[in-house]
Amino acid sequence: RIGNPKEAPSDWPPGCYLKMVDGTLLEGARDVHIVCPVGLRPRETADFSVRVQAPRVPGHYVSHFRLHTPTGNSFGEVYSIRMNVIPRGVDDSSPIPLAAMVAAHPPPPPPPLPPMLPPQPEPEPFVPMPPQPVAAPAPVLSPEAMDAIQVLVEMGFSQTLSTYYVQKTNGNLEQALEMLMEVQERVRAAQASDHDL
């Protein structure tokens, strides 16, 4: 049932019709003009009906209709048919009669946006690990080299550095000691410059 509002400036002309103008094209509503054979004065109503077939795919469907004069000019409000198609076997405990689905209001607003995700902490920067040396087989040291390492360790140098420099100098104790002294001097100089800062 659709009525000419009481504040309408004029009568609806005889032969005006309701025609689908937008939305889902429902089977049965295609090219249907629902005609009002008599004119309607303000505050008068007329019954319009159309038989439509629900789509096969479950979902929410909306079709929009508007009144037109016999010459094809549209006027008045937009009327909507809303249809909720549910899957077979699902009990819809609140059926809505077709008359209740016709409403004189614009289409519904779009669905709300999903909630925003909470901010994520920045990932820590990637720091590549230095390449790990492949352990070489321990070289066989001569008895002289072993004695040189022992002397350097007794002088206060570490076992690792003593072994390294003795191997690097092919067992020469004097050259290994000279290199260790240079390294030790550089370390002391670096530590002193750090203290000055």
Solvent accessible surface area in square Angstrom, and as a share of the most:
residue,aa,sasa,rsa
1,R,185,0.67
2,I,9,0.05
3,G,26,0.25
4,N,2,0.01
5,P,53,0.33
6,K,136,0.57
7,E,132,0.59
8,A,21,0.16
9,P,138,0.87
10,S,71,0.46
11,D,77,0.40
12,W,16,0.06
13,P,46,0.29
14,P,88,0.55
15,G,25,0.24
16,C,0,0.00
17,Y,29,0.11
18,L,10,0.05
19,K,76,0.32
20,M,31,0.14
21,V,73,0.42
22,D,90,0.47
23,G,43,0.41
24,T,46,0.27
25,L,88,0.44
26,L,2,0.01
27,E,96,0.43
28,G,35,0.34
29,A,1,0.01
30,R,130,0.48
31,D,132,0.68
32,V,48,0.27
33,H,86,0.38
34,I,21,0.11
35,V,85,0.49
36,C,4,0.03
37,P,103,0.65
38,V,91,0.52
39,G,29,0.28
40,L,7,0.04
41,R,152,0.55
42,P,43,0.27
43,R,182,0.66
44,E,63,0.28
45,T,71,0.41
46,A,19,0.15
47,D,102,0.53
48,F,27,0.11
49,S,93,0.60
50,V,21,0.12
51,R,222,0.81
52,V,29,0.17
53,Q,106,0.47
54,A,51,0.40
55,P,36,0.22
56,R,217,0.79
57,V,104,0.60
58,P,65,0.41
59,G,28,0.27
60,H,111,0.49
61,Y,38,0.14
62,V,21,0.12
63,S,0,0.00
64,H,12,0.05
65,F,4,0.02
66,R,76,0.28
67,L,1,0.00
68,H,17,0.08
69,T,28,0.16
70,P,77,0.48
71,T,118,0.68
72,G,36,0.34
73,N,97,0.50
74,S,53,0.34
75,F,46,0.19
76,G,46,0.44
77,E,87,0.39
78,V,53,0.30
79,Y,18,0.07
80,S,0,0.00
81,I,9,0.05
82,R,40,0.15
83,M,22,0.10
84,N,99,0.51
85,V,23,0.13
86,I,60,0.31
87,P,68,0.42
88,R,239,0.87
89,G,88,0.84
90,V,81,0.47
91,D,125,0.65
92,D,67,0.35
93,S,102,0.66
94,S,74,0.48
95,P,108,0.68
96,I,108,0.55
97,P,91,0.58
98,L,67,0.33
99,A,80,0.62
100,A,64,0.49
101,M,31,0.14
102,V,52,0.30
103,A,24,0.18
104,A,55,0.43
105,H,82,0.36
106,P,99,0.62
107,P,71,0.45
108,P,71,0.45
109,P,114,0.72
110,P,115,0.72
111,P,112,0.71
112,P,128,0.80
113,L,162,0.80
114,P,108,0.68
115,P,125,0.79
116,M,183,0.82
117,L,150,0.75
118,P,90,0.57
119,P,130,0.82
120,Q,134,0.60
121,P,115,0.72
122,E,158,0.71
123,P,117,0.74
124,E,157,0.70
125,P,113,0.71
126,F,176,0.73
127,V,112,0.64
128,P,90,0.56
129,M,156,0.70
130,P,89,0.56
131,P,128,0.81
132,Q,128,0.57
133,P,122,0.77
134,V,141,0.81
135,A,97,0.75
136,A,82,0.63
137,P,124,0.78
138,A,90,0.70
139,P,79,0.50
140,V,149,0.85
141,L,47,0.23
142,S,53,0.34
143,P,98,0.62
144,E,119,0.53
145,A,6,0.04
146,M,106,0.47
147,D,92,0.48
148,A,5,0.04
149,I,8,0.04
150,Q,97,0.43
151,V,60,0.34
152,L,0,0.00
153,V,49,0.28
154,E,128,0.58
155,M,105,0.47
156,G,66,0.64
157,F,25,0.10
158,S,58,0.37
159,Q,108,0.48
160,T,107,0.62
161,L,75,0.37
162,S,0,0.00
163,T,32,0.19
164,Y,110,0.42
165,Y,26,0.10
166,V,0,0.00
167,Q,65,0.29
168,K,112,0.48
169,T,15,0.09
170,N,145,0.74
171,G,21,0.21
172,N,62,0.32
173,L,62,0.31
174,E,144,0.65
175,Q,94,0.42
176,A,0,0.00
177,L,49,0.24
178,E,110,0.49
179,M,61,0.27
180,L,2,0.01
181,M,101,0.45
182,E,88,0.39
183,V,36,0.20
184,Q,63,0.28
185,E,103,0.46
186,R,155,0.56
187,V,74,0.43
188,R,134,0.49
189,A,59,0.45
190,A,54,0.42
191,Q,102,0.45
192,A,54,0.42
193,S,59,0.38
194,D,96,0.50
195,H,161,0.72
196,D,124,0.64
197,L,183,0.91
